[in-house]
Amino acid sequence: MDYHLYKRIQEALSNSPPNAEQQAFNWLVVGAQKTAKTTTVLQLAYIIQAMAMQKKLIKKVLIFDPMWHESFEPAGIRKAIGFINPNFVLPNYKVITVDDIQSYGASKEDYYCWAVVRDRGSRVQDFCQEALTVKNAITILDDVGSRITGNVRNFPQYIDLLAYNRINCNDVFLIYHQYKYVPPSFWQYFQRAIIKQSNEQKFSDDIYPRDLYIQAQKEVTLENKERTFPNKMNLAYRILLPNENLSFKEDNGYFIATDESGNEYLLLQDQIIDL
């Protein structure tokens, strides 16, 4: 995404009717280190929240960050979103504990607050259990592969967070470094995926739809090889709609969508988010 694409999105949003329904999605984000995964997620969180503001809907942002990453500091958030909107102002920002999540979700004062959970050593199960009480939010979990390990049945709260996202009107972003860390039972829950370059050479049969992800990885890898010394904000990526077997690539401020038959058509970024 760049500033010109952001302006196109804003133009589309200006025509959105107030109080219109806004769908929520589970987003899978996969890519090697230093491919701007977190930056892209923060930008999309901002866009989704801006859409909600335009429609006069509540949309908070809840981030699980027990390792205190700089990306989730106010300066890191402003830097990431500044790439697409240099005039971005963080609505509100607070650091909370897992025990504060319910009161944060119930608060009627901070409808657009960005809250970061920073209990050192806190368990992802406890975060997910409390996050289930929050509605109309964007929930971000970074480096999930290092947190959800072993038998996924030991993490029922995590599965519930994905399963109930649309009931609670929550967009959930899960950031992984490799596909192999995504439990097989999770693939059915993703309605959207952001694919960046990965170092993986083999793809499990559990990945669904497998061919769509493999093709996206091939295209992203090839594009990055053809670019001369790209910075991390200029690395290739694809946005996938797994359930519809569609993939999207950005081209001059629009996204080109490709369906199963190879047919192409143009679509704006906000339409991908709000289909």
N, C-alpha and C positions, 0 to 999 in steps of 0.2 A: 504494500500500500504506500502511496505517496500523497503529498498535499493536494495535487490536482484530483486524484481519485476521491479524497476526502470531501472536496468541494462538490463533486458530483453527487456523493451520498447525501450531503447536506441539502442540496437542491431537491433530491427525491424526498427527503424527510419533510421538507417544508410543505409538501402536498399531502402529507399523511393526515387523515382525519383525527381529531382529538378523541380520546377514550376508545380508540379502536383496539381490538384484541391483539395481543402480541404473543406469538408462540414461544415456547422455551425448548431448548435442545441440549442434549448431551454431546459435548465436543471432545473427540479424541485428537490429541496433538502429539505427533511423533517426529523426532529428528535428533541427529547427533548433537553433541555439545557445540556451542558457538554458532548455532544456526538461527538465533533470534526467536526461539519458540516463545519464551516468556514475553518478549517485546510484542510479538504478534497477538498473543492472548490479551495483554493489557490494552492494545489498540482495539481489539474486537469488543472487549468488555466496555470500553468507553463508547464505542459506536452503539452497542445494544442499549446502554444506559441513556445515551442521547436520544435514541428512538423512543424509549419509554418516557423521557421528559417531554418530547414533542407530543406524545399522545396523552400526557398528563397521567401516566401510570407510575406506580412505585417500582423502583429497581435499585436495590442496594448491591454492594459488592463485598463479598466475604472471602478472605484469602487465608489459607492455612500455611503458615510460614514459621515453623518451630526452629529453623536454622538461621533465621534473621538474614535473609538474602537482601543485598543492596537494591535489587530490582524492585522490591516491594516497599522501599522507603519512599516518602513523598517525592524526593528528588528523582528517584529511579522511575517512578510512575510518570512524573511530568516529562522526563526525558523521552520515554518510550512513546507517549502520546503526542509529544511535541513534533515528532517526525511527520505526523499527518495533520496536526492542528497546532501551529505555533502559539496560538492564543489560548490554549487549554488552561483552565483554572480548576484545580482539584476541589470538588464541592465541599467535602469534609473528610477528615482522616482521623482514625483513632486506632490505637493498639489495645486489644482486649485479650482476655483469657478464654479458655474453653467454657468456663462457668458463666461468662458474660454473654454467651451467644444468644441464649433465649431472650434476655432483656433487650439485646441489640435488635433482634428480629421483631420484637413486639413494640419497639419505640416508634412513636408517631412524629418524632421531631426530625429524624435524620433519614428521610426517604431516599436519599442518594449518597449516603455515607459509604466511604471505603473503609472497612474494618479489617485489620490484620491480626490473626491469632498467633501469638508468639510465646506460648508456654514452652520453654525449653524441655525437651524430652516428652512432650505430650503425645499421646497415641492417636493415630489417625482414626481408630474406632471411636474414641470419645468425641473427636471433632465431628465425625459424620453423624453420630447419634444426636448431638446437639444441633447440627446444621439442618436436620430433618424438621426441626421446629420453625425454621425460617422460611417464609414465603416471599415470592417476588424478589428474587436475588440472583446474583451472578456469583457462583462459587468456584474458586480456583484452587486446585491442588497440584503443586509442582513436584517433579521427580517421584511420581507415584510408584515406579518400579522398585524403589528402595524402601518403600513403606508397606506395600502389600506383597508379602512374600509367603511361600509355603502354600498350604491349603487355603483357598479363597473362602471356604466355608467358615473359616475362623474370623471372617470380616463381614458378617451379615449386615452391619450398619452401612458399610460401604456400598453393598449391592442395593440396599434400600434407597440410598441417596440417588442412585441412577434410576431405579425403577419408579420412584415417585416424583421425578423431576417435573413432569408435565402437570401432575396434580397440584404440586406446590408452586408451579410457574417459575421454576428455577433453571437457569442455564448453568450447566456444570462443565467446567473445563478440566480435563485430566491430561497432564503433560508427562509423556514417556520418552525415554532416550532410544528404546528399541521395541520392536513389535513383540519380541519373544517374552517381554515382561507383562504383556496384556493377557490376563487369564482368558482361556477359551470361552468361558461362560459370559464374558463381558461384551463380546462383539455385537450381540443382539441389541444392546442398549444404545449404541451410538447412532445418532441421526445426522451428525456432521463430523468431518475429520479434516484436519490441516496436516498436510504431508510435506515435510522438509527432507533434506537429504539425510539418509541413514547409512551407517557403515555395514549394515547386515547384508549378507550374501544369500541366505536361505530364508524362505518364507514358509511358515507352518501351514498345513491344510486347515488349521482352526481359524485362520484369518478369513473374515467374511466382509464383502465379497473379495476373494483372494486376487483374482485377475485385475480388479480395479486398483487395488493397492500396489501391486507389482508394476502395472503400467505407469502409475503416477510416480513411483520411485525411479523408474527408467527415465522418464521425461525430465524430472527434477535434476537427476545426476547429469544428464546430457547437457541441459541448459547451463548448469553451473560450470561445466568444463569449457563451454564455449564463451563464457564471460571472462574478460581480462581483469584479474585482480579485483573481484567483486568484494565490496564490504558486506557485513552481515545483513544490512538492510536491503541489499540488492540481490540476495540469494533467491533462487527459484523456489516456488512452493506450489502446491495444488490444494484446492478445497474440494472435498468429496462429499457427496450425498450417498452414503452406502446403501440405504434402503431403496433408493431410486436408481442405483447404478449410474450416477452422473459424476463427472469430474469437471472442474473449472480451472482455467488459467487466466491471469490478468493480461490485458492487452490495451494499452492506451486509454486507461481509465475505465474500461469495461472488462467483464469476465466473459470468456468464450466457454460455453458449456458444450460438452460432448456426451452424447447418449450412447447406449449399447450398440447402435447401428453405425456409429461414427458420424452422425449428423451433428452439425454445429449451429449454435445460435447465441446471441448476445444477451447478457443479463447484468444488472447492476448489483453491486455488493450487498446493498440493503435487501434486495430481493432474495439473495441466497440465505440471509439471516432470517427473513420473515416469510418464507414460503409456507 
